[in-house]
Amino acid sequence: RHGLSSELEWRPSAYWGMDAEVEWDLVDLPHGEFDVVVGQVGFRVTPNSKLSWNTLIQWDSMSNNVGLNSRLRYIMKPGSDIYLLFNQGYLYTLERDFVEQGTEATAKVGWTFRF
């Protein structure tokens, strides 16, 4: 496997930032070789030490899938968190359309008991 990657990150303040990454890999296997490109864009907002929101959009050239992942996290106290997650998948077609592949929403509560 041979690859190249490039990443650009911008953090104008302690409260938010963006990043973009592109990775190209050439994979050589006994039955043939192929190359794949993966691109992603991320966005983070952290207004205070208890609340954060992260969103990532990713695409790969092998499957032509586009995935969106968004996570909201609230820290009630150290070791006790609430997460709200949203995932959305799309297939990018030759007609330059996005066909929905699936949607998922999840809520998670983590609580640490000390005794």
C-alpha positions in Angstrom: 0.0 0.0 0.0 1.3 3.4 -1.0 -0.5 6.6 0.0 -0.6 10.3 0.2 -2.6 12.5 2.5 -3.1 16.1 3.2 -4.9 17.9 6.0 -5.9 21.5 6.6 -7.1 22.6 10.0 -8.4 26.0 11.0 -9.1 27.0 14.7 -9.9 30.7 14.8 -10.7 30.4 18.5 -10.9 28.0 21.4 -14.6 27.6 20.8 -14.8 26.3 17.2 -12.8 24.9 14.4 -12.9 23.2 11.0 -10.7 20.7 9.2 -10.5 19.1 5.8 -8.6 16.0 4.8 -7.9 14.1 1.6 -6.2 10.7 1.5 -5.2 8.7 -1.6 -4.1 5.1 -1.4 -2.8 2.7 -4.1 -3.3 -0.8 -2.9 -1.5 -3.7 -4.6 -3.0 -7.2 -3.8 -2.2 -10.6 -5.3 -5.4 -10.5 -7.3 -4.9 -6.9 -8.6 -4.5 -3.4 -7.6 -6.9 -0.5 -7.0 -6.8 3.1 -5.7 -9.1 4.8 -3.4 -9.6 8.5 -2.4 -11.2 9.4 0.9 -12.2 13.0 1.6 -13.7 14.4 4.8 -14.7 17.7 6.3 -15.2 18.3 10.0 -16.7 21.0 12.1 -16.4 21.4 15.9 -18.1 23.8 18.3 -17.3 23.9 22.0 -19.0 26.9 23.6 -17.9 25.8 27.1 -16.3 22.9 29.0 -19.6 21.0 29.3 -21.0 21.2 25.8 -19.6 20.2 22.5 -20.9 19.5 19.0 -18.9 17.7 16.3 -20.0 17.0 12.7 -18.1 15.0 10.1 -18.9 14.5 6.4 -16.9 11.8 4.6 -16.8 10.4 1.0 -14.8 7.6 -0.6 -14.3 6.9 -4.3 -14.7 3.1 -4.0 -18.3 3.0 -2.8 -19.2 6.6 -3.7 -20.9 6.8 -0.3 -21.2 10.0 1.6 -21.7 9.8 5.3 -22.7 12.4 7.8 -22.1 12.0 11.5 -23.1 14.6 14.0 -22.7 14.3 17.8 -23.8 16.6 20.6 -22.3 15.9 24.0 -23.2 17.4 27.4 -21.1 16.6 30.4 -23.3 16.8 33.5 -20.3 16.1 35.8 -17.0 14.3 35.1 -17.9 10.7 34.2 -21.6 11.4 33.5 -22.4 12.4 29.9 -25.4 12.7 27.6 -24.8 12.0 23.9 -27.2 12.7 21.0 -25.9 11.2 17.7 -27.2 11.5 14.2 -25.9 9.5 11.2 -27.0 9.8 7.6 -25.7 7.9 4.6 -26.0 8.7 0.9 -24.9 7.1 -2.4 -23.6 9.7 -4.9 -24.8 8.5 -8.3 -23.5 9.0 -11.8 -26.4 11.4 -12.4 -24.9 13.6 -9.6 -27.8 12.8 -7.3 -27.6 11.8 -3.6 -29.7 8.7 -2.9 -30.4 8.2 0.8 -28.9 5.0 2.2 -30.0 5.1 5.8 -30.6 7.3 8.8 -29.8 6.6 12.5 -30.5 8.7 15.6 -29.2 7.6 19.0 -29.3 8.9 22.5 -26.9 7.7 25.1 -26.5 8.4 28.8 -23.4 7.4 30.7 -23.3 7.7 34.5 -20.5 6.9 36.8 -21.4 5.6 40.3 -18.8 6.1 43.0 -19.0 4.2 46.3 
